[in-house]
């Protein structure tokens, strides 16, 4: 396997892990924020370095040049490939900008130490292809929100029930896979079903979505945002389920996700609170990503991978905009018009831009991915393509409706300035710039996602071939 020129992967993980331990000892919240931004920034630079280094190598996958973990564990755990290469800087950027945009009035509520720990776990997960390693890291990733809920003295019953079941089903499911012959061929339903249910729970697919709305109501907006926007349920699906699941199991995931996409988009239309509106909007988009991943055609899979990147970026910007408005007005209601445009025109523009980018508005990064996803779905199953269009349209209507409710319709008088701050302006405009650049120059991202889709399909085809008995394989080869 090809080595990276520098130990980017292990450096980014160790930096954030050590940063978490250091910031956790700091008592002054302002010093904690400044220190965390340093560690977040270094992790972002290492992630970008890993992406650039991997791209220049031109190899299907590469590992770190230090080889510390292989030396300690005897297995190659940290690997960068076409799938994970752009996800590493994306996730690092989301964490950095969320911490950077946290207002001084909110720094006592937002845990910078646990955010650094969460980033370390997320980066390690994205660099891991070993099934038990992925399961372990996904399990560890559920701890930071749980700790915050305990610190805020909120009920953890719903969250613990769902995440505990998620972890249990992953462990049981992969143990069944090993008992059924290992993870290098397509397996029977009894072996794959626990993994299927685990993915549905982690992704918030109906009827397993109530933990996500509960998290947004009880945790800080920043913590909930960082826990869901990387869409780790999709990563778990690609590493644990896609290579070994029968076609009809993947179709069942696609249909369940399709129902969730339409259902969540419809629910977003009738929400009366901004946080629940954002939660259902995200649920609809993450479900659409799963729809494309489970159709298992090159075009649909490429579109889903593109939508994964664009939706994470756009919805994080959209969430940061809502978070900034909420910091000025408190909990936002969508039952009446707020008339905030005159006070915060920059936030209004960012709200509309990031919201429309998430639904694939022309000129934004999400447009190309959504178009590929719809074309791939229509080519494989026409009714799925039509339903994807309906879900996207409902999301677009919900976005515009929320914009009118928050920024238009009345005049709002305030004795306190509501203008956007420099930190928030930098964070949201950075995301907006990336959204527009990706929309006008999409060639490199589509090319990268297409290569990742082809590699995933190759791995799946190898597993399908391994499940066919040897005489049948010989007859098929002779026939060809």
N, C-alpha and C positions, 0 to 999 in steps of 0.2 A: 504494500500500500504506500502511496506517495505521502511524504511528510511536508507539512507547511514549513516555510522558511523560519518562522518564529513561533514561539509557544502561545499563540493568540488565544486559543480556547481555554487552556488551563489558567492563563493569566487573568482573563476576564472573570472566570468563576472564582478564583482565589481573591481577586481584588474586591469583589462585592461581598464575599464571605467575611474577609478580614474587616472590610468597611462596616459590615453589620455589627461585628463584635466591638469595633472601636466606637461607633456612633451610639451603641447601646449603653456605653459607660458615660456618655456626655449628658449632663443635667440641663445645661442652658439650651433651650430649643433653637435659638438663632444660630448658635455654634453647631448644633447638630445638623441643621439644614445646610449650612455652608460646607461642613465636612462631608455630608452625604452627597452633595452635588459634585464634589471633587471625585468621589469614588464612582458615582454614576457616569461622570464624564470620562474617566479612565476606562471604565467598562465599555462605554460606547466606542471609544477609539479602538480598543482591542477587537471589538466585534466588527467594526468596519475594516480593520486590518485583516482579520480572518477572511472576510468576504472577498476583499481585493486579492489577497494572497491566493485563495482558492481559485478565483477566476483566472488569474495569471497562470496557474499551474495547468489548467485545462484537463484535469483528471476527474473521473466520475466521483471519487471521494478521496479524502485525505485525512490524516490524523496529525496530532500535535508532535512537535519535534522533541519535546521533553521526555515523553513516555513515562511520566511519574505514575499515573494510575495503572497502566499495564504492568509496571514493575511491582506495584503493591498488590494488585488483584489478580494478575496473571491473565487478564482479558483486555482487549482493546475496547474501551468504553466511550471515549470521546472521539467522534468522527464527524466531519463536516462533509455534506454532499449537496447535490443540486437542490434538494428540498429545503434543507436547513440554512444554507448560506445566506439568503436575504432575510430570513426570519430572525437571525441573531442581531443584526443592527437595528431591525425594526423594533423588536421587543426592548432593546436597550434604549432606543430613542423614546419610546412611550414612557418608560419609567423615568428617564431623565427629565422629560418635559413636564410630566405630572408633578414630580418633586419641585421642579423649578417654578412652576406656576402656583404652587401652594402659597396662599396669602399669609401674612404675619398673624392674622387673627385665627388662622386654622392650624398653625404649626404645632400647637400643643395636642391637637386631636389626631393628627396624621403621624403615624409611626414611621420615621425614616429608617430606623434600624431594621424593622421587619420588612420594609420595602426592599432594602438591600438584600436581605436574606431571600426574599421571594424572587428577586431578579437572579440571584445566584442559582437557585433551584431551577428556575425556568430556562436559563441558558444551558445548564447541565442536561436538562430534559431534551432540549432541542438538539444537543450534540450526541445524544445516546440512541443507539439502534438495538442494543441488547434488550430483549423483552422484559426480563426481570429488572434490569436497570431502569427502563422506562416506567414500569409499574411502581418501583420504589420511589422514584423522583416525583411522579405524579401524586403519590400518596403524601410525600413530604410537602408538596406544594399546597395542600389543603390546610396546613397548620397556620400560616400567618393570618388569614381572615378569622379563624377560630380564636386565636389569641386576642385579636382586637375585640371581637364580640365579648369575650370574657372581661377584658379591661374596661369596656364600656358598660358592663353589667347588663347586657342584653341576653335574651333567651337564645340559647344555641341548639335547641331541640331539633328544629327543622333542618338546620345546616348539618349537624352531627349525624342525624338519621340518614340523610341523602349521601353525604360524603363517606360515612362509614360503610354504607351499602355499596357505594362505588368501589371502594378499596377492596372490600370482601369479594365482590364479583370479579374484579380483575385478577386477584390471586387465585380464586377457585377456577376461573376460566382458563388461565394459562396452565394451571396444573392439569386440568382436563386435556388441554392440547398436548402436553407432554405425555400423558398417559395414552393418548390416541396416536402416538408416533412422532411427536415433535412438531416444530413450527415451520417445516420446509415443504409442506404440501397442504392441499385443501382438505379440511376436516369435516366431520359429520356435525349435525346440528347440536347434539348434546354437548359437544366440546366447545362450540363457538357461541352458544346462546348466552352464557354468563358474561362473556366479553361484550356481546352485543348490548345487553342491558346496561352494563357499566358505561359504555360510550353514550347511550341515550341519557343516562342520568347526568353525566359530567357535562354534556352539551346542552342540558336543559330542554330536551325534546319532550313535548307533551306526551303523557301526563306527568312527567318528572321535572317540571319547570318551576314549581312553587318555591324551591330553595333559592332560586336566583332573585325573585321579587322580594323574598324575605331578607336576603343579604343586602339588597339595595336600601331597604327600609331601615335596617338596624346598624349597618356598618357605615363608615365614612365613605363619601362618594369616591374619593381617590383610591381607597383600598379595593372597593367593589369593582371599580373601573379597571384597575390593573390585574385583578384576578380573572376577569372574563375576556378582555379585549385581545389577548394573544390567541384565543380560540384553541386552547390546548386539547379540547375534546376531539377536534379534527386531527390533531397530530397523533393522538392515541389511536384513532380509527385507522390512520395510514400505517402506523407501525405494528399494531396488534391484530387488526381485523381484516383489512383489505387484502393482504397476501394470502390468507388461509381460509377465508369465508367462501362458501358456495355462492354462485350467482344469485340465486333466489333470496339468500339472506341479505345480500347487498341491496337488492331491489326492495326488500322490506324496509331496510333502513332509509332508502331514498323516499319511499312512499310516506313513511312516518314523519320524516323530516319535511317533506312537502306539505303535509297537513299542518305541521307546526308553523311553517313559514306563513301560510295563509291565515291560520288562526291567530298567531302573534301579531301579524300586520293588522288584522281586524280589531284585535284588542287594543293596539296602539291608537286606533282612531277614537276610541271611547274613553280613554284614560283621563282622569281629572287631576292627577299629580304628575309633575314632570319626571320624577325619578322612575315611577312605574312606566311612564311613556317611553323613556329611554330604554328601560329593561326589555320591554316587549319589542321595541324596534331592533335591539341587538339580537334577541332571540330569533326574530324572523331572518335576519341576515346570516347568522351563524347556521341556521337550519338550511338556508340556500347553499351554503358552502358544502354541507354534508350531502345535499342532493347531488351536486356535481361530482363529489368524490366517489359516490357509490354507483353512478351510472357506468363508470369504467369504460369510457371511450376516450381517445386522445383529446378530442376537442373539448368535451365536457369537463374532463379532468384538468386540462389546462385552464379553462375558464374558472373552475372552482378555486384553483391555486392562485389565480390572479385576483379573484374576488376576496380571497382570504387576506391577501396583503392590503388591498385597497380598502376593504371594510374595516380592518383593524385600525388602519391609519385614520380614515375618515371618522369612524365612530369614536375613536379616542379624542380627536379634535372636537367632535360634537359634544362628547361628555365633558371635556374641559370647559367648553363654552357654557354649558348648563351649570357646571360647578361654579364658574365665575359669577353667573347671574344669581345663583342660590346664595353665594357668599354675601351678596349685597341685599337681597330681599328675603332671605330665609327660604323655607320650603315653598316651592312654586306651585301655584294652582293653575290649572288649565280650564277652569269653569267660567272664567270671565276674562275680558281683555285687560292687558296690563299697560299697554302704551309706553313701552320702554325705549322705543327707537330714538327719540330725541335726546335721551340721556346717555345711551350707549350705542351709537350707530356702528362702531367697530365690532362690538359683540353681535349685533344683528346681522352684519355682513358675514362674519365668521360662522354664525349659526346656520345661515341659509346655505353658504358654500359647502361646509362640511356635511350638512344634512343631505343636500342634493347629491354630493359626491358619493355618499354611501348607497344611494339608489341608482347609481350609474348614469348621472346626467351627462350629456355630451360635453366634451372638453375636460372632463375629470378622469382620474385614474380608473375609477370604477366602471367607466363606460365600456372599455374594451373587454374587460373581464366579464361583465354582465352579458355583453353581446355574444362572446364565445360560449358562456354557460347556456344561454338560451338556444343558440344554434346547435350545440352539442346535444342538449336535451330533446329538441325537436327532431333531430336526426335519429336519435335512438328510440324515444318514446314521445310521439307528438303531444299526447295529453299532458305529459309532465312539462313540456315546454310552454304550453298555454297556461298552465297553473303557475309556473314561475313568473310569467309576465303579469298575471293577476296579483301575485304577492308583491312584486316590485311596484306595480301601480298603486296598490294600497299603501305601501310604505311611503311613496312619494306624496300621496294625498295627506297622510298623517303628518309628514314633515312640514308641508306648507301650512296646514291647519294650526300646528303648534307655533309656527313662526307668527302667524297673524294673531294668535291669542296672546303671545308674550310681548310683541313689539308694536302692535297697531291697535286701532279701534277706540282709543280714548287718550286723554292727556293725563299724565301722571306727574303730580307735584311732589318733590322731595327736597328736604333741607340738607341732605347729605349727598355729596358728589357720587355719581354712579359710574363714572367713566372707567374704562378698562385700564388696568395698571400695566406698567412696562413689562413685568414678568409674564403676565397673562398674554399680553400682546405678542411677545416674542414666541411663546409656546404655540399659540394658535396660528399665528401667521407662518411659522415654520412648517407646521403640518399642512396649512393651506397651500403653501408654495410647492411642497412635495406632491400634493394631490394634483395641482395644475401641471407641474412638470411631467408627472407620470401620465397625465392625460394627453398632452401634446407630443410627448416622446415616449411612446409605450413599447417600442420595438425590443429594447434590451430585456425588459421585465417579462414580456410575452415569450421571448426566445428562451430565457432561463426557465420559466415555468413549463414550457413545452418539453424541454429536456428532462425536467424532474418528473413530469407525467409519463414520458416514455420509459424512464427507469423504473417507476413504480409498476407500470404495466408489464415490463419485462420480468420483474420479480414475481408478480402474480402469475404470469404465464409459466414460469419455472415451477411454481407450486402446483399449478394445474397439471402440468406434465408429469410431475412426480406422483400424483394421485392416480394416474392411469396405469393399469397393470401392464407389465412388460410385453406380453404377446400383443396386446392391443396397440401399444406404441409402435411395435414393429409393423403391424398391419397398416397403421396410419402412415408410417414412413414409406412403406412400399407403394401405397396408393398415391402418395404425393410424388 
